[in-house]
Amino acid sequence: MTEPVDEHAHDQAQHGYIGDKKAYLARLKRIEGQARGLQRMVEDEKYCIDILTQISAMTKALESVALGLLDDHLTHCVVDAAAAGGPEADAKIKEASAAIARLVRS
């Protein structure tokens, strides 16, 4: 009989990105500034292509954060779970696969 997987166990463990937390927060604050800049561009009725160019830059910045977090998750959380084995390993691999699928679709 397999033990049930605690779906909230990830809330209790140290996350893989903790070592880079300051860098992630700085990048997200820059992205937040880009979003405010986009709002100003629309309010100021800037040229469509200029707005689209900034949206593209912001999208790339978000993708970069997402890929970094994914890498941290794979190299920390998934590797640790795989080493432990059992149902938690299977759950972490499925969770990572679903996250990758969401990123690819976006």
C-alpha positions as CSV (number, residue, x, y, z in Angstrom):
1,M,0.0,0.0,0.0
2,T,1.4,3.4,-0.9
3,E,1.4,6.4,1.5
4,P,-0.7,9.4,0.5
5,V,1.2,12.3,-0.8
6,D,0.9,15.5,1.2
7,E,0.0,18.0,-1.5
8,H,1.1,20.9,0.7
9,A,4.5,19.4,1.6
10,H,6.0,21.9,-0.8
11,D,4.8,24.7,1.5
12,Q,6.8,23.3,4.4
13,A,10.2,22.7,2.7
14,Q,12.8,25.3,1.6
15,H,12.3,26.1,-2.0
16,G,15.0,25.7,-4.6
17,Y,15.0,29.4,-5.5
18,I,15.8,30.6,-2.0
19,G,19.4,31.1,-2.8
20,D,18.5,33.5,-5.7
21,K,15.5,35.1,-4.0
22,K,17.0,38.6,-4.0
23,A,17.8,38.4,-7.7
24,Y,14.3,37.1,-8.5
25,L,12.7,39.8,-6.5
26,A,14.8,42.5,-8.3
27,R,13.9,41.1,-11.7
28,L,10.2,41.0,-10.8
29,K,10.3,44.6,-9.6
30,R,11.9,45.6,-12.9
31,I,9.1,43.7,-14.7
32,E,6.5,45.5,-12.5
33,G,8.1,48.8,-13.6
34,Q,7.8,47.7,-17.2
35,A,4.1,47.0,-16.7
36,R,3.6,50.4,-15.3
37,G,5.5,51.9,-18.2
38,L,3.2,50.0,-20.6
39,Q,0.2,51.5,-18.9
40,R,1.7,55.0,-19.3
41,M,2.4,54.3,-22.9
42,V,-1.2,53.5,-23.6
43,E,-2.4,56.4,-21.5
44,D,-0.1,58.7,-23.5
45,E,-1.3,57.1,-26.7
46,K,2.1,56.1,-27.9
47,Y,2.7,54.4,-31.2
48,C,1.3,50.8,-31.4
49,I,4.6,49.2,-32.5
50,D,6.4,50.8,-29.6
51,I,3.9,49.4,-27.1
52,L,4.2,46.0,-28.8
53,T,8.0,46.1,-28.6
54,Q,7.8,46.8,-24.9
55,I,5.3,44.0,-24.4
56,S,7.7,41.6,-26.1
57,A,10.5,42.7,-23.8
58,M,8.3,42.2,-20.8
59,T,7.2,38.8,-22.0
60,K,10.9,37.8,-22.5
61,A,11.7,39.0,-19.0
62,L,8.9,37.0,-17.5
63,E,9.9,33.9,-19.5
64,S,13.4,34.3,-18.1
65,V,12.2,34.3,-14.5
66,A,10.0,31.3,-15.2
67,L,12.8,29.3,-16.8
68,G,15.1,30.2,-13.8
69,L,12.4,29.1,-11.3
70,L,11.8,25.9,-13.3
71,D,15.5,25.1,-13.3
72,D,15.7,25.7,-9.6
73,H,12.7,23.5,-9.0
74,L,14.1,20.7,-11.2
75,T,17.6,20.8,-9.6
76,H,16.3,21.1,-6.0
77,C,12.8,19.9,-5.4
78,V,12.5,17.2,-8.1
79,V,16.0,15.9,-7.6
80,D,15.5,15.6,-3.8
81,A,12.1,13.9,-4.3
82,A,13.5,11.5,-6.9
83,A,16.4,10.6,-4.5
84,A,13.8,9.8,-1.8
85,G,11.7,7.8,-4.2
86,G,8.2,6.7,-3.7
87,P,4.9,8.5,-4.5
88,E,6.4,11.9,-3.7
89,A,8.9,11.4,-6.5
90,D,6.2,10.5,-9.0
91,A,4.1,13.5,-7.9
92,K,7.0,15.9,-8.2
93,I,7.8,14.7,-11.7
94,K,4.2,14.9,-12.8
95,E,4.0,18.4,-11.3
96,A,7.2,19.5,-13.1
97,S,5.9,18.0,-16.4
98,A,2.6,20.0,-16.0
99,A,4.5,23.2,-15.3
100,I,6.7,22.7,-18.4
101,A,3.6,22.0,-20.5
102,R,2.0,25.3,-19.2
103,L,5.1,27.2,-20.1
104,V,5.3,25.8,-23.5
105,R,1.6,26.6,-24.2
106,S,2.0,30.2,-23.0
